[in-house]
Amino acid sequence: VVLVTGSTSGLGRGLIEKLLERGARTTVTGRKKEKVDEVVRELAVRFGSDRILGHAGDLTEPPAIASLVTKTLEAFGRIDGVVANLGSGRGRSGWAVGEQEWGRMMAINFDAARRLVEATIPHLRTEAGASIVLISSIASLWASGAPLTYTVSKAALNAYAKGLSIECAKMGVRVNVVSPGNVLTEGGTWDEKQQEDAEGVSRMLEREVPMKRFAKPAEIAEVVAFLLSEESSFMTGAQIVVDGGQTRRIL
C-alpha cells in the first residue's frame, strides 16, 4: 500500500499508474473532490476499484493529512510506502517577496511533506521494509533561474530527508529523494510554455539538456517505484537526479 500526494494529474498521476501496474494499492489525493473522483473512476476501469482509494482535501492543513492517513488505514489496513509529491513551482524571485509568499511556498513544498511523514511513520510496516520518497527538483541544487521561493523550499526538503534518513534507519524505514528535471505533463508549466513559445522552449532544451528533450512522467515514476521496492533495500539518504544530464555542471 503506497500513499501518494498530489496525484490527480501530472507527475503524481504518472506515479499512481506506475504503482498500480506493479500491483500496489494506492491512495489518490487532490484538492478537488470532483477531480479525485474522476481519476479514481478512470483508474478503477483499468486496475479494479478495490485497489484505489480517493481522498480530497488541502494537504497544507494538518487535519486533512490526519484524515488521509486514517482513511488509508481504514481502507487497506496498512501503509508500506509514502510518496510526498505535493508541490508548486509557481513561486516568486527577489529579496523582498514578503512573508506571505515565503509562507505559502514553504507550506506547499516543505511543511506538507514533513507533516505527512510525521503522520505516517507510526503506521508504516517496518518489518516489510517501509520506504518514504520525497519529490524535490533539480532547482534545489543550483541557481537555475527558478523562482527563489521554490528553490529554497525544495532545498529544505533535501536537507530534511538527509537528516530524517538517519533518524529512521534505526526503525527500518528508508528515506530518499528524487529530483526530476523538466517533466512535460498535460496542462503543466512546460506544456503552457510550449504553447506560448514553442521555438524558445526547443532552444532551451537544445542548450541546457544533453538529451535534448523533456522527461516523461513514467520515467520519473520508474525511479520512484525502484526506491519503494525491496530492490533498493540498502538505499537511504540518497538523492537521485533524473534530468537528462541537465545538472552536468555540478560535480
VEXDREN-2710 file (C-alpha; in Angstrom, 1 decimal):
% VEXDREN-2710
k/r/px/py/pz
1/VAL/0.0/0.0/0.0
2/VAL/1.5/3.3/-1.1
3/LEU/0.1/6.7/-0.3
4/VAL/0.9/9.3/-3.0
5/THR/0.1/13.0/-2.5
6/GLY/-0.6/15.4/-5.4
7/SER/-1.7/12.5/-7.6
8/THR/-4.6/13.6/-9.7
9/SER/-2.6/15.0/-12.6
10/GLY/0.9/15.4/-14.0
11/LEU/3.8/13.5/-12.4
12/GLY/1.6/12.4/-9.5
13/ARG/-0.8/10.7/-11.9
14/GLY/2.1/9.0/-13.6
15/LEU/3.3/7.7/-10.2
16/ILE/-0.1/6.3/-9.3
17/GLU/-0.4/4.5/-12.6
18/LYS/3.1/3.0/-12.4
19/LEU/2.5/1.7/-8.9
20/LEU/-0.8/0.2/-9.9
21/GLU/0.9/-1.5/-12.8
22/ARG/3.3/-3.0/-10.3
23/GLY/0.5/-4.4/-8.2
24/ALA/0.3/-1.9/-5.4
25/ARG/-2.8/-0.5/-3.8
26/THR/-2.8/3.3/-3.7
27/THR/-4.5/6.4/-2.4
28/VAL/-5.2/9.2/-4.9
29/THR/-5.2/12.7/-3.4
30/GLY/-6.0/16.1/-4.6
31/ARG/-7.8/19.3/-3.5
32/LYS/-10.9/19.0/-5.6
33/LYS/-13.3/16.1/-4.9
34/GLU/-14.7/16.1/-8.4
35/LYS/-11.2/15.6/-9.9
36/VAL/-10.3/12.9/-7.4
37/ASP/-13.5/11.0/-8.1
38/GLU/-12.8/11.3/-11.9
39/VAL/-9.3/9.9/-11.6
40/VAL/-10.4/7.1/-9.3
41/ARG/-13.1/6.1/-11.8
42/GLU/-10.7/6.1/-14.7
43/LEU/-8.1/4.0/-12.9
44/ALA/-10.7/1.6/-11.5
45/VAL/-11.6/0.6/-15.0
46/ARG/-8.0/-0.5/-15.7
47/PHE/-6.9/-1.7/-12.3
48/GLY/-10.0/-2.5/-10.2
49/SER/-11.8/-0.3/-7.6
50/ASP/-10.6/-2.4/-4.6
51/ARG/-7.0/-1.2/-5.1
52/ILE/-7.7/2.5/-5.3
53/LEU/-8.9/5.0/-2.6
54/GLY/-9.7/8.6/-3.3
55/HIS/-9.2/11.4/-0.8
56/ALA/-9.9/15.1/-1.4
57/GLY/-8.5/17.8/0.8
58/ASP/-6.0/20.6/1.3
59/LEU/-2.9/18.8/2.5
60/THR/-1.3/22.1/3.6
61/GLU/-3.7/21.8/6.5
62/PRO/-2.9/19.3/9.3
63/PRO/-6.5/18.0/9.7
64/ALA/-6.5/17.0/6.0
65/ILE/-3.3/14.9/6.5
66/ALA/-4.7/13.2/9.6
67/SER/-7.9/12.3/7.7
68/LEU/-5.9/11.0/4.7
69/VAL/-3.8/8.7/6.9
70/THR/-6.8/7.5/8.9
71/LYS/-8.9/6.7/5.8
72/THR/-6.0/4.9/4.1
73/LEU/-5.6/2.7/7.1
74/GLU/-9.3/2.0/7.3
75/ALA/-9.4/1.1/3.6
76/PHE/-6.3/-1.0/3.3
77/GLY/-5.2/-1.8/6.9
78/ARG/-1.6/-0.8/6.4
79/ILE/0.8/1.6/4.8
80/ASP/4.1/0.3/3.3
81/GLY/5.3/3.4/1.4
82/VAL/4.8/7.1/1.1
83/VAL/5.5/9.5/-1.8
84/ALA/5.3/13.2/-1.0
85/ASN/4.7/14.6/-4.4
86/LEU/2.6/17.7/-3.5
87/GLY/4.3/20.8/-4.6
88/SER/4.1/24.0/-6.6
89/GLY/6.7/25.7/-8.9
90/ARG/4.7/28.9/-9.2
91/GLY/6.8/30.9/-6.8
92/ARG/8.4/34.3/-6.9
93/SER/12.0/35.6/-7.0
94/GLY/13.6/38.6/-5.4
95/TRP/14.9/39.5/-2.0
96/ALA/11.6/41.1/-0.9
97/VAL/8.8/38.7/-1.8
98/GLY/7.3/39.0/1.6
99/GLU/6.3/36.8/4.5
100/GLN/3.0/35.6/2.9
101/GLU/4.7/34.3/-0.3
102/TRP/7.5/32.6/1.7
103/GLY/5.0/31.0/4.0
104/ARG/2.8/29.8/1.1
105/MET/5.7/28.1/-0.8
106/MET/7.1/26.5/2.4
107/ALA/3.7/25.3/3.3
108/ILE/3.2/23.6/0.0
109/ASN/6.7/22.3/-0.8
110/PHE/8.1/21.5/2.6
111/ASP/5.6/21.6/5.5
112/ALA/3.1/19.4/3.8
113/ALA/5.7/16.7/3.2
114/ARG/7.0/17.0/6.8
115/ARG/3.6/16.7/8.3
116/LEU/2.8/13.7/6.1
117/VAL/5.9/11.9/7.2
118/GLU/5.2/12.6/10.8
119/ALA/1.6/11.3/10.5
120/THR/2.6/8.1/8.6
121/ILE/5.8/6.9/10.3
122/PRO/4.0/5.5/13.3
123/HIS/1.9/3.3/11.0
124/LEU/4.5/2.1/8.5
125/ARG/5.1/-1.6/8.3
126/THR/8.7/-1.5/9.1
127/GLU/9.1/-5.3/9.1
128/ALA/8.4/-5.2/5.4
129/GLY/11.0/-2.6/4.6
130/ALA/9.0/0.7/4.6
131/SER/10.0/3.4/2.3
132/ILE/9.5/7.2/2.0
133/VAL/10.2/9.1/-1.2
134/LEU/10.2/12.9/-1.3
135/ILE/9.9/14.6/-4.7
136/SER/12.2/17.5/-4.9
137/SER/13.7/19.2/-8.0
138/ILE/17.0/20.0/-9.7
139/ALA/16.2/23.6/-8.9
140/SER/17.2/22.8/-5.3
141/LEU/20.7/22.0/-6.4
142/TRP/21.9/25.1/-8.3
143/ALA/21.0/28.6/-9.3
144/SER/19.0/27.6/-12.3
145/GLY/16.8/30.7/-12.6
146/ALA/13.8/29.0/-11.0
147/PRO/11.8/31.2/-8.5
148/LEU/13.8/31.8/-5.3
149/THR/11.0/30.7/-3.0
150/TYR/10.7/27.4/-5.0
151/THR/14.4/26.7/-4.9
152/VAL/14.7/27.3/-1.2
153/SER/11.6/25.3/-0.2
154/LYS/12.9/22.3/-2.2
155/ALA/16.4/22.6/-0.8
156/ALA/14.8/22.5/2.6
157/LEU/13.2/19.2/1.6
158/ASN/16.6/17.7/0.6
159/ALA/18.2/18.6/3.9
160/TYR/15.2/17.3/5.8
161/ALA/15.4/14.0/4.0
162/LYS/19.1/13.6/4.7
163/GLY/18.7/14.1/8.5
164/LEU/15.4/12.1/8.6
165/SER/17.1/9.1/6.9
166/ILE/19.5/8.8/9.8
167/GLU/16.7/9.0/12.4
168/CYS/14.5/6.5/10.6
169/ALA/17.2/3.9/9.8
170/LYS/17.0/2.5/13.3
171/MET/13.3/1.9/12.7
172/GLY/13.7/0.1/9.4
173/VAL/12.3/3.0/7.4
174/ARG/14.2/4.2/4.3
175/VAL/14.0/7.9/3.2
176/ASN/15.2/9.0/-0.3
177/VAL/14.7/12.0/-2.6
178/VAL/14.0/12.1/-6.3
179/SER/14.9/15.3/-8.0
180/PRO/13.4/15.5/-11.5
181/GLY/14.5/17.8/-14.2
182/ASN/12.0/19.3/-16.7
183/VAL/8.9/17.0/-16.9
184/LEU/6.3/17.5/-19.7
185/THR/2.8/16.9/-18.4
186/GLU/-0.5/17.9/-19.9
187/GLY/-1.6/21.2/-18.5
188/GLY/1.7/21.6/-16.6
189/THR/4.1/24.6/-16.6
190/TRP/6.2/23.4/-19.6
191/ASP/3.0/22.5/-21.5
192/GLU/1.9/26.1/-21.1
193/LYS/5.3/27.5/-22.1
194/GLN/5.4/25.3/-25.2
195/GLN/2.1/26.6/-26.3
196/GLU/3.3/30.2/-25.7
197/ASP/6.8/29.9/-27.3
198/ALA/7.5/26.5/-28.8
199/GLU/10.7/27.7/-30.5
200/GLY/12.0/29.2/-27.3
201/VAL/11.4/26.0/-25.4
202/SER/13.0/24.0/-28.1
203/ARG/16.1/26.2/-27.9
204/MET/16.2/25.8/-24.2
205/LEU/16.2/22.0/-24.4
206/GLU/18.9/22.1/-27.1
207/ARG/21.1/24.3/-25.0
208/GLU/20.5/23.0/-21.5
209/VAL/19.6/19.3/-21.6
210/PRO/22.2/16.9/-23.2
211/MET/19.4/14.5/-24.0
212/LYS/17.6/17.4/-25.7
213/ARG/14.1/16.6/-24.5
214/PHE/11.7/16.7/-21.6
215/ALA/11.3/13.8/-19.2
216/LYS/8.1/11.7/-19.3
217/PRO/6.2/11.2/-16.1
218/ALA/6.7/7.4/-16.5
219/GLU/10.5/7.8/-16.5
220/ILE/10.4/9.5/-13.1
221/ALA/7.9/7.0/-11.8
222/GLU/10.2/4.1/-12.6
223/VAL/12.8/5.6/-10.3
224/VAL/10.3/6.2/-7.5
225/ALA/9.0/2.6/-7.9
226/PHE/12.5/1.3/-7.5
227/LEU/13.1/3.3/-4.3
228/LEU/9.8/1.9/-2.9
229/SER/10.8/-1.6/-3.7
230/GLU/13.0/-4.2/-2.0
231/GLU/15.5/-3.9/-4.8
232/SER/16.7/-0.7/-3.2
233/SER/16.8/-2.1/0.3
234/PHE/20.2/-0.7/1.2
235/MET/19.5/2.8/-0.2
236/THR/18.6/5.6/2.3
237/GLY/19.5/9.3/2.5
238/ALA/20.1/9.3/-1.3
239/GLN/19.1/12.0/-3.7
240/ILE/18.5/10.6/-7.2
241/VAL/18.6/13.2/-10.0
242/VAL/16.6/12.3/-13.2
243/ASP/17.2/15.2/-15.5
244/GLY/18.7/14.0/-18.8
245/GLY/22.1/15.4/-17.8
246/GLN/20.9/19.0/-17.2
247/THR/22.9/19.3/-13.9
248/ARG/26.1/18.3/-15.7
249/ARG/27.8/21.4/-14.4
250/ILE/27.6/20.2/-10.8
251/LEU/30.4/17.9/-9.6
END
